[in-house]
Amino acid sequence: MSRIGVGLSYTTYLITFGALIALLVVLARPFPENIRRRMRAYVDRLHVVAQIALANAPALLSTPTTERDILEYLGGFFLQPEALLKGMADSCTIISGSRALEFFAPGSSTSESDWDFYTYNSCYCVGRALRVLEAAGVEWDDLWKPIRDLANAGPGTKAYMHKSRLNSYFQRRAAGDQKVKSALAAIESAMNEDEKFAGIRANSPSERLMKGLPYPENAILRWGNVELLVHTLAPAVSQPYSASSTVDIISGKIPSRDNCKVQLIFSRNRSPIQQVMAFYASSVQCFLTPYGAVHLYHRQAAKRVGYWWPQNTQHKPSADAARLKYGARGWTFIDQSRLDSEKRVVRQLDPGNTESKLIPFAVDTGLNSALEANRRDALKEMTWVEHRGQTFLMRSARGPAYEILLGTVVDDKKQSEDDEHVINLTSKHTVAFADSSSGARPEHLSGV
């Protein structure tokens, strides 16, 4: 049952109730007895209809909505939802978090909930996502926002950043305003005064070895109100859920929707769906794509119940806070079931898996039919593992669609101009890509 259905139930009730009032008023006027008798019979029938509609309305309101039109849902916040979905397909971007959960379980988000978009760690994916969301009404913060946030931090603030990102800010500090420059100078001064950070500033492993400098995986820098955890090692590709994993976030807002917050999130070593698999609980292991809406644990979510994954690597303090937040919204969490077992449970997103739900969308993605079919199939073939309180994505056998593009005619000049535009747009909002050409093209990715 859709929310449209709920609306019709209330509409039926209101119209019927209005008709009752009108007829009662009419009955108060003098009419021949035979006409008054017919009118009373009609009032009785209307009364029954009204009572049925009123009795059913609360049940309809409490039923989780899953078949809602994706364009209607996105259109409540973003301009041109059709173009937004096309842009998400073009940039390999998905929506997750409470706004995705709201699609499956209404009441799981609030007016203050963020819209979290996830894409790949590619300047092409990030740039295209920035562009389409900007066209949808999002105003993006500039690249210095993380540094300003540190400068404005209150007592007890904890933050984290990868060494490479911090170095990129140092390299571009001349372009920042005075507040940014002062904050970077304070960070640099604190680093120079801490022996541990001598190793972080040295780029050559051989220099560190010769000088006997420490090079911890994570080092903590304290200055002012801030405790900054700096990740110093490149995350291992073979360990996408390692504790050293970090994400980059570009923040923005939707001015036409009370400045509702939007975040574009990408990770150095995780695909968008790998990030979803690292979430703290099954309740939020859901996402919206241009090809369909997916909830990996829909059967439980329909009851507002989630499995708690204590070994998933989402930042623990934020996971604990989220658990309390969703508890206040009527969710409960199971932290015992299937968590202590050594058994590996393998699941696949297919019709035989009653635990999950895939709602296909029949929308125009703007992709050629072969590439779209490739991505839809990759989504359907998605497989993951539950083991010892943790969930892992198993790569779909369907890889990047290079062969699909071999016969595609590309306008090199137009492609070059587009690349330049998205690279420039990316560099305005993040220091994540020191190499402006870094990252795969979206059309070479399966989306899973």
C-alpha positions in Angstrom: 0.0 0.0 0.0 1.4 3.3 -1.0 1.2 6.7 0.7 -1.1 7.7 -2.1 -3.4 4.9 -0.8 -3.3 6.4 2.7 -4.1 9.8 1.3 -7.1 8.4 -0.6 -8.4 6.8 2.6 -8.4 10.1 4.4 -9.8 11.8 1.4 -12.7 9.3 1.3 -13.3 9.9 5.0 -13.3 13.7 4.7 -15.6 13.7 1.6 -18.0 11.3 3.2 -18.0 13.2 6.5 -18.7 16.4 4.6 -21.5 14.8 2.8 -23.0 13.6 6.1 -23.0 17.1 7.5 -24.5 18.6 4.3 -27.3 16.0 4.3 -28.0 16.5 8.0 -28.4 20.2 7.3 -30.7 19.4 4.4 -32.7 17.0 6.5 -33.4 19.8 9.0 -35.4 21.5 6.3 -39.1 20.7 5.6 -39.4 18.0 2.9 -42.2 15.5 2.1 -41.9 12.4 4.3 -41.1 10.0 1.4 -38.1 12.2 0.3 -36.9 12.5 3.9 -37.1 8.7 4.3 -34.8 8.1 1.2 -32.4 10.8 2.4 -32.2 9.1 5.9 -31.3 5.7 4.2 -28.6 7.4 2.2 -27.2 9.0 5.3 -27.0 5.6 7.0 -25.0 4.2 4.1 -22.7 7.1 4.1 -22.2 6.7 7.9 -21.1 3.1 7.3 -18.6 4.1 4.6 -17.2 6.8 6.8 -16.8 4.5 9.8 -14.9 1.9 7.6 -12.6 4.6 6.2 -11.9 6.0 9.6 -11.2 2.6 11.1 -8.8 1.6 8.3 -6.8 4.9 8.2 -4.7 4.3 11.3 -3.7 0.8 10.1 -2.8 2.2 6.7 -0.6 4.9 8.3 1.3 2.4 10.4 2.0 0.1 7.4 5.6 0.4 6.1 5.5 1.9 2.6 7.6 0.2 0.0 6.0 0.7 -3.4 6.2 4.5 -3.4 7.1 6.2 -6.7 10.8 7.1 -6.6 10.2 10.3 -8.6 7.6 11.5 -6.2 9.9 10.7 -3.2 12.9 12.5 -4.6 10.8 15.3 -6.0 9.8 16.3 -2.5 13.3 17.6 -2.0 15.1 17.9 -5.3 14.5 19.7 -8.6 14.0 17.5 -11.7 14.1 14.1 -10.0 14.3 12.4 -13.5 17.5 14.3 -14.3 18.8 13.5 -10.8 18.4 9.7 -11.4 20.1 10.0 -14.8 23.0 11.8 -13.2 23.2 9.2 -10.5 23.5 6.5 -13.2 26.1 8.7 -15.0 28.2 9.1 -11.9 27.7 5.6 -10.3 26.0 7.2 -7.2 23.6 5.8 -4.7 21.5 7.1 -1.8 21.8 5.5 1.6 21.3 6.3 5.3 18.0 7.4 6.9 16.6 8.9 3.7 16.9 5.6 1.9 15.4 3.8 5.0 12.5 6.3 4.9 11.6 4.9 1.5 11.0 1.5 3.0 9.9 2.4 6.5 8.2 5.8 6.7 9.0 7.6 10.0 12.6 6.5 10.1 13.9 10.0 9.2 13.1 13.5 10.4 13.0 16.9 8.7 16.6 17.4 9.9 17.9 14.1 8.5 20.8 14.4 6.0 20.6 13.1 2.4 23.7 10.9 2.0 24.9 10.2 -1.5 27.7 7.7 -2.0 30.0 7.4 -5.0 33.3 6.0 -6.0 36.8 7.5 -5.2 37.1 8.9 -8.7 37.3 12.6 -9.7 35.0 11.7 -12.6 32.4 10.1 -10.4 32.6 12.9 -7.8 32.6 15.7 -10.3 29.6 14.3 -12.2 27.7 13.8 -8.9 28.5 17.3 -7.7 27.2 18.6 -11.1 23.9 16.8 -11.1 23.1 17.5 -7.5 23.9 21.2 -8.0 21.4 21.2 -10.9 18.9 19.5 -8.5 19.1 22.5 -6.1 22.1 21.7 -3.9 24.6 24.4 -2.9 28.0 22.9 -2.0 30.5 24.1 0.6 33.9 25.0 -0.6 36.9 22.7 -0.1 38.0 24.5 3.1 35.0 23.6 5.2 36.7 20.7 7.1 39.5 23.1 8.2 37.0 25.8 9.2 35.1 23.2 11.2 38.3 22.3 13.1 39.0 26.0 13.7 35.5 26.5 15.1 35.4 23.3 17.1 34.1 23.3 20.6 35.7 21.6 23.7 36.1 17.9 23.4 35.9 17.7 19.6 37.3 14.6 18.0 38.0 14.5 14.3 40.0 12.4 11.8 41.8 12.9 8.6 44.1 11.0 6.4 47.7 12.2 6.1 47.5 12.7 2.4 44.4 15.0 2.8 46.2 17.0 5.4 49.3 17.4 3.2 47.0 18.5 0.3 45.6 21.2 2.5 49.1 22.4 3.4 50.0 22.5 -0.3 47.0 24.6 -1.2 46.9 26.9 1.9 47.8 30.0 -0.1 44.3 29.9 -1.7 42.6 29.8 1.7 41.3 32.8 3.7 43.0 34.1 6.9 41.0 31.8 9.2 42.0 28.8 7.1 45.6 29.8 7.0 45.7 30.4 10.8 44.1 27.0 11.5 46.6 25.2 9.2 49.5 27.1 10.8 48.3 25.9 14.2 48.0 22.3 13.0 51.5 22.4 11.5 52.9 23.9 14.7 51.4 21.2 16.8 52.7 18.5 14.4 56.2 20.0 14.6 56.1 19.9 18.4 55.1 16.3 18.6 57.8 13.7 17.9 55.4 11.1 16.5 54.4 13.5 13.8 58.0 13.8 12.5 57.4 10.5 10.9 54.2 11.6 9.4 55.7 14.6 7.7 58.5 12.5 6.1 57.3 11.1 2.8 60.2 8.6 2.2 60.1 5.3 4.0 63.8 5.0 3.6 64.3 8.4 5.4 62.1 7.2 8.2 64.1 4.0 8.6 67.5 5.7 8.5 66.5 8.3 11.1 64.6 5.8 13.3 61.5 7.9 13.1 58.3 6.4 14.4 55.5 5.9 11.9 52.4 4.7 13.7 49.4 3.6 11.7 47.3 6.2 13.5 48.6 9.2 15.4 46.7 11.6 17.6 47.3 15.3 17.4 46.0 17.5 20.1 45.7 21.3 19.9 43.2 23.7 21.2 39.8 22.1 21.5 40.5 19.4 19.0 41.8 15.8 19.1 42.7 15.0 15.5 43.3 11.3 14.6 45.5 11.2 11.6 45.6 8.0 9.5 49.2 7.7 8.3 49.2 4.5 6.2 47.5 3.8 2.9 44.6 1.4 3.5 45.3 -2.1 2.1 43.2 -2.9 -0.9 42.8 -6.4 0.4 41.3 -5.1 3.6 38.5 -2.7 2.6 37.1 -2.7 6.2 40.3 -2.0 8.0 40.3 0.4 10.9 42.5 2.8 9.0 39.7 3.4 6.4 38.6 6.9 6.0 36.0 8.6 4.0 35.9 12.0 2.3 32.7 14.1 2.6 31.6 17.1 0.6 28.8 18.9 2.4 26.0 21.1 1.0 22.5 22.1 1.6 19.2 22.6 -0.2 18.2 26.3 0.3 14.7 25.7 -1.0 14.1 23.0 1.6 15.0 24.8 4.8 18.7 24.2 4.1 18.4 20.5 4.4 21.9 19.0 4.6 23.3 16.9 1.7 26.5 14.9 1.8 28.5 13.4 -1.0 30.6 10.6 0.5 33.4 8.6 -1.1 36.1 6.3 0.3 39.7 5.7 -0.7 39.2 1.9 -0.6 35.5 1.1 -0.6 32.8 1.1 -3.3 29.5 2.8 -2.3 27.9 -0.5 -1.5 30.9 -1.7 0.4 30.4 1.3 2.6 26.8 0.3 3.2 28.0 -3.2 4.1 30.2 -1.6 6.9 27.2 0.1 8.6 26.6 -0.7 12.2 23.2 -2.4 11.8 21.0 -4.1 9.2 18.3 -1.4 9.6 20.3 1.0 7.5 21.8 -1.5 5.1 19.6 -0.2 2.3 20.1 2.1 -0.7 18.4 3.7 -3.6 19.8 3.5 -7.1 18.5 4.5 -10.5 17.8 0.9 -11.2 15.9 0.0 -8.0 15.6 0.3 -4.3 17.3 -2.4 -2.2 17.0 -3.3 1.5 19.2 -6.2 2.4 17.2 -7.1 5.5 13.7 -5.9 4.6 11.8 -8.6 6.5 13.2 -7.4 9.8 13.0 -3.7 8.7 9.3 -4.1 8.1 9.0 -4.8 11.8 11.3 -2.0 12.7 13.9 -4.4 13.9 17.6 -4.4 13.0 20.5 -6.8 13.5 23.4 -5.1 15.3 26.8 -5.8 13.7 29.3 -5.2 16.5 32.3 -6.0 14.4 31.4 -3.8 11.4 33.9 -0.9 11.2 31.7 2.2 11.1 33.0 4.7 13.6 31.8 3.3 16.9 30.8 6.6 18.7 28.7 7.6 15.7 27.2 4.1 15.5 26.3 4.2 19.2 24.7 7.6 18.7 22.8 6.3 15.7 21.5 3.3 17.6 20.0 5.7 20.2 18.6 7.9 17.5 16.7 5.1 15.8 15.6 3.7 19.1 13.8 7.0 19.7 12.1 6.4 16.3 10.7 3.1 17.3 13.5 0.7 16.2 14.9 -2.1 18.3 18.1 -4.0 17.7 19.1 -7.6 18.1 22.7 -8.0 19.1 22.7 -11.7 20.0 21.1 -13.5 17.0 23.7 -15.2 14.7 26.5 -13.1 16.0 28.4 -15.6 18.1 28.4 -18.4 15.5 31.4 -19.4 13.5 29.2 -20.3 10.6 29.4 -18.1 7.5 26.0 -17.2 6.1 26.1 -16.3 2.4 23.2 -14.3 1.0 22.3 -13.1 -2.5 19.9 -10.5 -3.6 17.5 -12.7 -5.6 13.8 -13.6 -5.4 14.6 -16.7 -3.4 16.0 -14.6 -0.5 13.0 -13.7 1.6 15.2 -11.6 3.9 15.8 -8.9 1.3 13.8 -6.8 -1.1 14.6 -5.3 -4.5 12.1 -2.9 -6.0 13.0 -2.4 -9.6 12.5 1.1 -11.1 11.4 1.6 -14.6 13.0 5.0 -15.1 15.1 6.4 -18.0 18.7 6.2 -16.8 20.1 7.8 -20.0 22.6 4.9 -20.4 22.9 2.7 -23.4 20.8 -0.5 -23.1 23.8 -2.8 -22.8 25.4 -0.9 -20.0 22.1 -0.5 -18.1 21.4 -4.2 -18.4 25.0 -4.9 -17.1 24.4 -2.8 -14.0 20.9 -4.1 -13.3 22.3 -7.7 -13.5 25.2 -6.8 -11.2 22.7 -5.5 -8.7 20.6 -8.6 -8.9 23.7 -10.8 -8.5 24.9 -9.0 -5.4 26.2 -11.4 -2.8 27.3 -10.8 0.8 28.5 -12.8 3.9 27.5 -12.6 7.6 30.2 -13.8 9.9 30.9 -13.2 13.6 29.0 -10.0 13.9 30.2 -8.5 10.6 28.9 -8.2 7.0 31.1 -8.4 3.9 30.3 -7.7 0.3 31.4 -10.5 -2.1 32.2 -9.0 -5.4 29.6 -9.9 -8.1 31.1 -12.1 -10.9 30.0 -9.3 -13.3 32.9 -7.0 -13.6 33.4 -3.6 -15.2 31.7 -3.3 -18.6 34.7 -2.5 -20.8 33.6 -4.8 -23.5 30.2 -3.1 -23.7 31.9 0.2 -24.6 34.2 -1.1 -27.3 31.7 -0.4 -30.0 30.5 2.9 -28.6 31.2 6.0 -30.6 32.6 8.8 -28.4 33.0 12.5 -29.4 36.6 13.0 -28.1 36.3 16.8 -28.1 33.1 16.8 -26.2 34.4 14.1 -23.8 37.5 16.2 -23.1 35.5 19.3 -22.4 33.3 17.4 -20.1 36.3 15.9 -18.3 37.8 19.3 -17.8 34.6 20.7 -16.4 34.1 17.9 -13.8 37.7 17.9 -12.8 37.6 21.7 -12.1 34.3 21.3 -10.2 35.8 18.5 -8.1 38.9 20.6 -7.3 36.7 23.5 -6.0 35.2 21.3 -3.3 37.8 18.7 -2.2 41.5 18.1 -1.9 41.0 14.4 -2.3 42.5 14.1 -5.7 46.1 15.3 -5.9 46.3 13.7 -9.3 43.5 15.4 -11.2 43.0 12.4 -13.5 42.8 9.9 -10.7 40.1 7.3 -10.6 38.1 5.2 -13.0 35.5 6.5 -15.3 31.9 5.8 -14.2 31.0 3.9 -17.4 33.8 1.4 -16.6 32.2 0.5 -13.3 29.6 -2.1 -12.5 28.1 0.0 -9.7 28.5 -2.9 -7.3 
